[in-house]
């Protein structure tokens, strides 16, 4: 999910009352909810599409989810001590308890892979023990309805807190509504993925992809290794995957290797210039296609004889 959603989840958890457990609880929850995305730094050293095979992996797996909160809690605890020594510690800050600080940092971190799992992009929840991708197909990566619900709830809870009202109850009720919303979306996806029918192909994968705005709708993607890919009854990819020696392409180009490691529904297109381009049916629309595609090295593809 996007970082605003992660941040709002951390803030909303704090507004359930947990932020009173220790000083700097809200920074622990909000920063912790975003912390696994430190893997975005890979853009500084990886080329082209290589980041697709790296992100949502090692920093989203069990060892990182234990160690990253520990680092965060240590930094926040050190910051509090540093402020106290310099006489700049806010007087209204409650005492910092390292155990609670680590627990809340851990809780924030755990919400991150839970949310990332909910979209079609995928996440490797078990790295470094397993590189298997997991997909929830439940929410679009940016869900404006969640923004509205959580943003309003956090604002209203903070407003109630200033007035001396029961702000914690508002936070808990809003968090419960978020879980209900996600549950409804999961149900919509489950029904869609179980009720498809295709006459032309028998797909290996059926994906009910949530659209950006109308979150109760689903864009159905049907994919088979033999056919290459299809969306609904409309063909995606103008060439079969067998037109290219993809094993050789992976050995020849690290970008192709990373792309195919990440890709769930790879498709192949041939441009008017004769280049062969690998894409993914999940991100085939004009807005995202260029960011999720890679060219196959020359000499490894050919026009099928029966076309």
N, C-alpha and C positions, 0 to 999 in steps of 0.2 A: 504494500500500500504506500501511498505518498506520505511524506514526513509530517504534513499538517495533521493527517488522520492519526498517525502514531502519537504525535504530541498531545492532541486532544484526548486520546485514550488515557495517557499518563496523567493529564490534568484532572480528568473526570474521576479517576481512581483516587486521586488526592482529595477531591471534594467529597468523597464518601466518608471522610473523617480520618483517613490514614495519614494525612499530612500533619496531624497533631502528634504523631508518635515520636517524632524527632525533629530537631532543627534540620533545615535543608532537605526536607522530605520531598517537596515539590520538584526541585532540581533533580533529585535522584530518580523520581518517577518519570519526568518528562525527558531528561537526557537519556535515561536508561531505555525508554521506549524507542529511542532513535539509534542507540549505540551500535547494534549489529550492522548498521549501514556504513560503518567505517570502511567496509570493503569498497566503497565508492572511490577510495583513493587509488584503486587499480587503474583508473583512467590516466594516471600520470606515467605508468610504465608499460601498459599493455597497448598493443596496436589494433586498430580497426575493431573487428567484432570479437576479439579475444576476451573482452570483458564479459561476454555472455556466458562463457564457460567458467568464469571465476566468481561472479557475483551470486549472492544468495546461497553461499556454500559454507566455507569454513567459519566465517564469523556468525553464522546462523545455526551452527551445530552445538551439541551438548557441551564440549569443553569450553568453547567461547562464551556460552551463556552462563557458565559458572565463573570464569575468569574476568570477563569484561565488567560485570557488576562489582567485583572485588576491587578492580582498578578504580572504577568510578567512585565507590564508597571511600576508598583511601584518599583520592584527590579532594573530595568534598570535606572529609574529616580534616585533612591537612589545611584546606582553605579556611575552615572555621578556626583552627588553632592559630594560623598565621594572622587572621584578623584580630583574634583575642590578644595576641602578643603586641600588636601595633595599636591596640585601643580602638579599633575600628569595627569591632563586632557589634551588629545591631542589638540594642537593648531588649527589643521585643522578641528576639529569636529564642525559641525554647532550646534547652540543652541538646547537644548532638549525641546520640547514642549510636555507636558504630554498628552494633548488631542490627538495629532497626534500619540504619542507613543502607547496610548491605542487603537486607531483606527486601526493602522497597526498590533498590536498584535492580535486584534480581527479578522482582515482580514486573517492573517496567520492561526489562529485557525480554522476559518470556512472552509478553503481549506482542512483541514484534514478529517473531516467526509465526505465531498463531494467526495474525492478520495477513502476513504475506502468503501464507498457505491458501488463503481464501480466494485468490484470483487465478487466472489461467496461465500466468507467467511461469509459475513453478518455484519450488524451493527445495534445497537438499537438506532436510531436517536432521540427517544422521551423520553429516560430515564431522570428522574425517573417517568414520567407521564404514560408511557406505555413501556412494555417490548417486543413489537413487533419487529421482525427482518426484515430488509430491504436488498434487494439484487439487484445489478445492472447488474451482469453477463457480464460486458463489458471489463474489463482489468484483466490480470493475476496480481497477487500481486507484481511481479517484471516484469516490462516491459522495456526490454533493448532498445527498439526503443525510448521510452520517455526519458530514460537516455541519449541516444546519442543526441537527438534533443535539450533537455533542457541544457545538459552539454555544448554542443558546443555553443549554443546561449548565455549562461551566460559568457563563456570564451571570445567569440567574442565581446560581448557588453562591457565587462571590458577592452578589448584591444582597442576598439574604443574610450572609455572614456579617456584613457590615451593619445590617439592621438588627442583628441579634436573633434572627428567626432560625428555624430548623434547616440549615443549609445542607447538613449531612444527608438528611432524608431525600432532598432533591437530587443529590449526587447518586445515591443508591437507586432511586427510581429511574433516573436517566440511564444508568448503566444497565439496569434490567431491561429497559426498552431497547437498548442497543443489541443486547443478546437476543431478544425476541425478533428484532428486525433481521439479524443475521440468520436466525433459525428459519424464518419465513423464506429468505432468499435461498438458503440451502435446500429447502423443500421444493421450491420452484425449479431449481437446477436438477434435483433428483428426478422429478416427474418428467422434465423435458428429455433428459438423457436416457430414460427408460422407455419412452413412448415414441421414439422416432421410427420411421419406416422408409426404406430406400428400395426402389425397384431396380435401379441400374447397377448398384454395387453393394457388396456386403462389407461395411467399413470395419477396420480394425479398431478405430477410435471414434467415439461420438462425443463431442464437446458442446455443452450448452453455455455459450460465452455471454456474460452479462454486458449489455451495451453501456455507454457512458452516462446516459441520462435516464432512460425509461427502464429502471432497474428490475421491474417485474417481467420484462420481456427477455428473450434469449435469442441470440444469433447462433443457429445450429451449424456446426462444422463436422463434416464426415470425412474421415481420412482412411486410406488403405495403402499399405506399402506397395502393392501392385499398381494401383491407379495413380498414386502420387498425391491426390488431394481433391476435395470437393467441398463446396459450401452450399447446403441446401441441394437444389438440383442444378446449380451453376458450377461449372468446372473452374477450379483454381489451379493455375500452373498449366502452361501450354505444351509441356513435354513430360514424358514419364521419367521417373527417377533413374530407370535403367539406362537412359541415354548417356549417363556419365559413369565413369569408374570412380565411385565415391570413396572407396577404400584407398585408391591411389591418390585421390585429391586430398584426403585427410593427411596422408604422409607428406605430400608435397607442400601443403599450405596450412600453417597453424591456425589461421583464421577460419578456414573451412572446418578443421578439426574441432575448434571451439564451438563453432556454429552448430554442427551436427550433434555434438555432445549436449548442447542446450535444447535443440529443436525437438519439439514434440510431434509436429505435423509438417515435415519438410515438403516443399514443392519446388518444381524446377520450371524456369521460364527461359526461352531463347529470345534475345532481343533482335531488332531489325539489323543490328550491326553484326550479329552472329555470336555474341557472347552468351554464355550459359550462366544464369543467376539462380542461386538457391535462396528461397524465402521460407516463410512459415505461415501456414494458413491462419493461425491465430492473429497475426499482425500483418494482414495483407492489404489493408485499406491504404489509400494514398498518403495519409498523414503519418503513418508509422512504417510503411513498407521499406523505405530507404534505410531506416535505422536498424532493420532486422533482415538484412540480406547480405549475401557475399557472392563474389564472382568465382566460378570454378576455374582453376588454372587451364590455360589453353592446351589443347591436344589430348584432353581426357574425356571429351564428349563428342558424340556424333549423332546425326539425324537418324532415327530408327528407320530401318528398311521398309517397314510396313506402313509408314505415314505418307 
